[in-house]
C-alpha cells in the first residue's frame, strides 16, 4: 500500500524546512508569500492531503479588495451573464480577497449614473462601469480617479483622459466585420440597416462608423439607412425591424449593434423566409443561439465575457500594485464570432 505524502515530503519537494511547511499549514507565524506559494505548489504536485487548507491559509493572508461594478439592465440576459462572471472572477482573484459590489442603472440618465458611480466608489478600492459617454459621467470618473481609485470602462469607452483603462473589443472592427458578413450572406445588393442602443454609447457609435465605412469603401451596391435607436429594448427592436422590412422591400441586411436581440430575433421569425434579411447580433443569449441553430440568424459578434472579466481582475491587481508596471490605456480583446456552424 502506498503511504500518503507527509509534511516532510512537502518540505523536500518545496526545498524548505518542515517547520516552514508547518507554519504555512497551521498559520502559526507569517511566511513570505513566495515561500508559501512554493509550499502550495509542492503540495499540489504530490497530492498532499492538506492542499485545500494551505490554499485557504494563503487566502486569509491576502488583503481584502472591494471591486465595484456599475452596469445597466440587470434583467437583460447579457448583463445577467456578465454579472455572474464578474462575481466569479472577482471572488476568485489570486492576488487579493475580492469582494464584488454591483449596482445597476436602468434609465439612460447621466446624472443618475454619475451619482451611482460616486456612491459605489466610496465603498471600493477600484471601480468599473458600462456607461454612455456624457460630460456628467466624465466628471464623476475624473472625481473618482482624482482620489486615487483605479477606474475602468468596459464595453464602451468614455472619459479617456481620466479613466485608468478601457476593456472590450475593437468596436470599429466589429462594425466592419458585421458589414463584411452581410455582404457575403445577403442574396444581392440593397438596403441595410444599423440599430444602436444610444447615440451616446461610444462603442455603438464606433460600430456604426465601421459598418458604414466598409460599405462606402468596398460595397457601394449596398445603401446604409439612417441609424435606428432602440434604447436596447426588445419591444422597440422588434417594432423597428418590422417597420423597416415593410417600408423597404429591398432590405437585405441588419446590424444590431447593441441590446434588444430577443426582439430582433422575434421580428426575423415574423418575416417570411424569402424576404428575411441577413442579421448580425452582438450577444449569444438563448434566443440568439436558437435562431442561429434554426438558420434564421446569420451570425453573432460578441464580447468575450469570460476573458473580459479575467482581464479586469488582472488590471485591478496591476493598478493597485504601486511597484508594478503601468496599466495599459486600452485592453482590446479579440471578438467572438458565432455562426450556425460553430455553435
JOCOR-V584315 format. One record per residue. RES is the residue in three letters. D_CENTER is the distance of its C-alpha to the mean C-alpha in whole Angstrom. Layout:
res={RES RES}
d_center={D_CENTER D_CENTER}
This chain:
res={UNK UNK UNK UNK UNK UNK UNK UNK UNK UNK UNK UNK UNK UNK UNK UNK UNK UNK UNK UNK UNK UNK UNK UNK UNK UNK UNK UNK UNK UNK UNK UNK UNK UNK UNK UNK UNK UNK UNK UNK UNK UNK UNK UNK UNK UNK UNK UNK UNK UNK UNK UNK UNK UNK UNK UNK UNK UNK UNK UNK UNK UNK UNK UNK UNK UNK UNK UNK UNK UNK UNK UNK UNK UNK UNK UNK UNK UNK UNK UNK UNK UNK UNK UNK UNK UNK UNK UNK UNK UNK UNK UNK UNK UNK UNK UNK UNK UNK UNK UNK UNK UNK UNK UNK UNK UNK UNK UNK UNK UNK UNK UNK UNK UNK UNK UNK UNK UNK UNK UNK UNK UNK UNK UNK UNK UNK UNK UNK UNK UNK UNK UNK UNK UNK UNK UNK UNK UNK UNK UNK UNK UNK UNK UNK UNK UNK UNK UNK UNK UNK UNK UNK UNK UNK UNK UNK UNK UNK UNK UNK UNK UNK UNK UNK UNK UNK UNK UNK UNK UNK UNK UNK UNK UNK UNK UNK UNK UNK UNK UNK UNK UNK UNK UNK UNK UNK UNK UNK UNK UNK UNK UNK UNK UNK UNK UNK UNK UNK UNK UNK UNK UNK UNK UNK UNK UNK UNK UNK UNK UNK UNK UNK UNK UNK UNK UNK UNK UNK UNK UNK UNK UNK UNK UNK UNK UNK UNK UNK UNK UNK UNK UNK UNK UNK UNK UNK UNK UNK UNK UNK UNK UNK UNK UNK UNK UNK UNK UNK UNK UNK UNK UNK UNK UNK UNK UNK UNK UNK UNK UNK UNK UNK UNK UNK UNK UNK UNK UNK UNK UNK UNK UNK UNK UNK UNK UNK UNK UNK UNK UNK UNK UNK UNK UNK UNK UNK UNK UNK UNK UNK UNK UNK UNK UNK UNK UNK UNK UNK UNK UNK UNK UNK UNK UNK UNK UNK UNK UNK UNK UNK UNK UNK UNK UNK UNK UNK UNK UNK UNK UNK UNK UNK UNK UNK UNK UNK UNK UNK UNK UNK UNK UNK UNK UNK UNK UNK UNK UNK UNK UNK UNK UNK UNK}
d_center={50 47 47 43 42 43 42 45 43 40 41 43 40 38 41 41 44 44 44 41 40 41 40 36 37 39 37 41 40 37 36 35 31 31 34 33 30 33 34 31 31 34 35 32 34 37 35 37 37 36 32 30 33 32 28 29 31 29 26 29 29 26 25 23 20 19 15 15 11 12 11 12 14 14 16 14 13 9 9 11 9 6 9 11 9 9 12 13 12 13 16 17 17 20 21 21 21 18 18 15 16 14 16 15 17 18 20 20 22 21 24 22 19 20 23 20 18 22 22 19 20 23 22 20 20 16 14 11 10 9 13 15 17 21 23 23 20 20 23 22 19 22 24 22 21 25 25 24 20 17 15 12 10 6 6 10 12 15 18 18 21 20 17 16 13 11 7 6 9 12 13 16 17 15 17 20 19 19 22 24 23 25 28 28 28 30 33 34 34 33 31 27 25 22 20 18 17 18 20 19 15 15 13 15 18 17 16 20 21 20 21 25 25 25 28 30 30 30 31 33 35 32 32 28 29 28 24 24 22 21 19 17 20 21 24 24 22 25 28 27 27 30 31 30 32 35 35 35 36 35 31 30 26 23 20 17 15 13 14 17 17 19 22 21 22 25 27 27 28 31 32 34 33 36 34 30 28 26 22 19 16 12 11 13 14 18 19 18 18 22 23 22 24 27 27 26 23 22 19 15 13 9 6 6 4 7 7 4 6 9 9 9 12 14 13 15 17 18 19 21 23 26 27 24 23 21 18 17 17 14 11 11 9 11 11 11 15 16 20 23 24 21 20}
